[in-house]
Amino acid sequence: MSISATYARSQAAPDAGAFTCAACKVTYPLAQVAGNLYVCPGCSHHARIGAHERVRQLADRGTFQEWDAALAGTDRLEFFDTRAYVDRLDEARVRQQLPDAILTGQAALHGHQVGLAAFDFGFMGGSLSTAVGERLARAIEHSADAGLPFVCVTSSGGARMQEGVFSLMQMAKSVAALHRLAEAHLPFISILVDPTMGGSIASFAALGDVILAEPKAMIGFTGARVITQATYEQLPAGFQTSEFHHARGLIDRVVDRRELKAVLAQLLAVLAGPSGEHSQALA
Amino acid sequence: MTLGESEELAPPDDAAAAWAHVEVSRHPDRPYSLDLIARCLDDFIELHGDRQGGDDAAVVIGLARLGGRRLAVVANQKGRTLEERGRRNFGMAHPEGYRKAQRLFALAGRLQLPVVSFIDTPGAYPGVAAEERGQAWAIAQTLEAQLALPTPYLAVVIGEGGSGGALATLLADAVLVLEHAFLSVASPEAAAAILFRDAGQKQHAAAALRLEAANLLEWGIADEIVPEPPGGAHTDWDATAALLRPRLEERLRVITERGFDPARRRERYRRLDGLFEA
């Protein structure tokens, strides 16, 4: 049992062998749901999964090699809200088995070598700390240096308040790193999963050459609750879902998790395949 | 969480000092961007529109001179009167405002004009229409445009520097911050709502975020704190501008003369937190 599977299950049901869908409330055997990539067998609700589980679903078996595994951040502001930030970090590190809210490395995806990053929403809401920003930026740069396409699966509430303005600056850091990838003419495929909000969608995650999203993921700059409190506006049906943004030209395709790896492989075959050189394409 | 418990989290004097800083930055008589542009720059002429169907009055763009130098200018703009506050949306831009900034960066690159930005915004507008038209995408693309800008770029935080909306015109070669201005990951009210589940804890959030201008200098996010007249910029706009103008001139001269390279700007923001070995 992976930590990620534990996370997905703990959201849903306390019973060790069962999984109760957060959307339709029907309970299924955990093994059945896990085998269905944590998509509800009944209503197709996509449960949140951790970074380790995401990598397991996308990378060819045994091919994932983690980058910068030892890189962790610090508590620059000595931040204390209702608890010390360092205590929150320690707890999340043990629970999620990650140094911070992102896992990065090189992997094969149906044989295509890629740089792969996966956010972990269970780690302080997948928020952007200096360590998350650094591991993300390095993953982009390692990809550029190795001539690899970069694939990032984002699930993030945005800034990490406990790191204050340093968190804000991770938006700039990630965009600066993406410039390297663009200079190398390598593709960035951005995959938005539930939820992708705030500083994450307002920086690197919105800058994919191709942007995919899982069905019904919540995506937006400001969360619905804050919008309602600030403006008293009525929210339209399906507000801030993947489908909502797709209809407005902001997301290329909404892809079921069970088809995600195949769609990525098809994209990679076109973008990074042997006829990818524009000189040949023009010939 | 009760008020009594949270009062132990940050010493009250710290919280009061941090909050006083925020209140000066938001003082209703504080000079806004156009007030300082009129007093610091010469021959300012405003341009309008994002060339994609909108003209967001929360963002002002234009051309000007400073000393002998030609400039492109982009600024957040708050309103003074009730009517103007509404029209300017309290300095909170919609996607059209960020696309207007992108247009200005493109124009500056084409005409080889240095850019000066004035930052004074509570943040990007948190509304339904803004989300429908791609607020996050507009901000992300503006970050990208700044880091690709092929000309010298100077930013000045003159009041509130709220969140991603402020970052959209902040990623310059040098960043000046007025003495009572601030830059923050979220407004103190929003941070308090997230951290304490109580927007009323804004003073404690302001202290915990350490958002005073002096910290930005210590952390290398700002290059210089520009002093304000005693009591704050609202006491004397002319004196504020007289303190700011020579700093703008000097900083632009230094950026331009040291051999300008946008790759150096990207490296600055890539390494900004200074926590990790290159």
Interface residues (C-beta under 8 A of the other chain):
Chain A: L71 G73 T74 R76 L77 F79 F80 D81 T82 T130 G133 E134 A137 A159 M161 Q162 E163 G164 V165 F166 S167 L168 M169 M171 A172 K173 V175 A176 A177 L178 H179 G198 G199 I201 A202 S203 F204 A205 A206 L207 I219 G220 F221 T222 V226 I227 A230 T231 E233 Q234 L235 P236 F239 Q240 H245 R248 L250
Chain B: M1 E5 S6 L9 A10 A124 P126 G127 V128 A130 E131 E132 R133 G134 Q135 A136 W137 I139 A140 Q141 L143 E144 L147 A148 S163 G164 L167 L171 L183 S184 V185 A186 A190 A191 A193 I194 L195 F196 A208 L209 R210 L211 N215 L216 W219 I221 R266 E267 Y269 R270 L272 D273 L275 F276
